């Protein structure tokens, strides 16, 4: 019977992971960090170039905004599917090919002759970015023992913060010395070299396990349709109007695809999301808490530039420097929070982080336009500290709670809900602010700021910050309800596949 079990196990896995945690774990981390940095950077670096692209390609703003939007929608729609694919085909297969597609997409972007070409190329580039992002946390989690996983994921969070922080600054420097096309040219040699190095490092390692399971293609298609349609509807709801044909059409399409996805997952032998994952409390509650945290963070990220530019009267350069503050503290504190979570677990650190972010909303709601830069900066720093305390312990808890064979889909889920939280935060902030402003301004929307609108503007701003306090309060409860962390047997230090009965 034992020999039969071993033969069955060899039939299930075409390649076994090599050995326990090796000495090359930080080399693996380095190649993953490069991919994360590139894909994160490209989500923010293009923003600074949009005015230049709009002028060079002679298109209106409503067209050029899709250069940014299509990338985010593509990434968000495909993360979970590629996470599941990495569970089946192996992390190395998905990650290295993702880097290759990302580099090829960058080449297409750099050579774009018109806006339609550029938007299509950005969608292609987003496919590669989704492949890269979907399995990076799983690669890192598998490369490090459970006792070091928080530290590693915290450092990875610092890399994400570095990409978000450096994007505008690096984009501005490139535009100062060269064409906007060099924003994309620079990705090609780095992406190609990283793909080759990652293929060598991950070969025959823990990220190179291939399972003889079918990929749920219909589920992946329905997932992409409902996620993309709903995100597009949420993002443009206020601009289009909640009773407009585009909003209602996209919402209807998204709901229909969601119902089809649920039906497909119930019938599939190998669904994208195993029902067993949803029953793991230390996975589902951290995932939900992460979505709440990013919804809160991007409420701040969306509204603060308008506050700094209009009532406060700061220049674009001053506003940009102030908006770096939360990510700078995230970069500095996230690795230490990860180290603490290896010793203390995630429950109290995540609850504390959510509470600090909630306190930041209270502080921001009490600001006035005559505040100095320092008075504003330290309040933004509080929000960054809260996020930094939260992220690494939360991600480590979610990734440690699931069986190894589902780590790819777990990493894809964490990344998907992060993007969903960002979009929800922007949509919620915009809806509340604009609704309050509209009602207080006699039915006139916010288009051009004038000094006589200051009191109305501040009332709308404070209402949005109050909504952030409510979001944070819910997040505190969800973070606490996860309960204490548990170490998994057969996972972490013991990497053997569980034996069949």
PyMOL commands that set and color helices and strands:
alter all, ss='L'
color gray80, all
select helices_A, chain A and resi 2-12+25-57+61-89+91-110+115-143+146-177+182-202+206-208+217-240+245-267+275-278+281-309+316-344+347-365+373-401+404-440+451-481
alter helices_A, ss='H'
color red, helices_A
deselect
rebuild
show_as cartoon
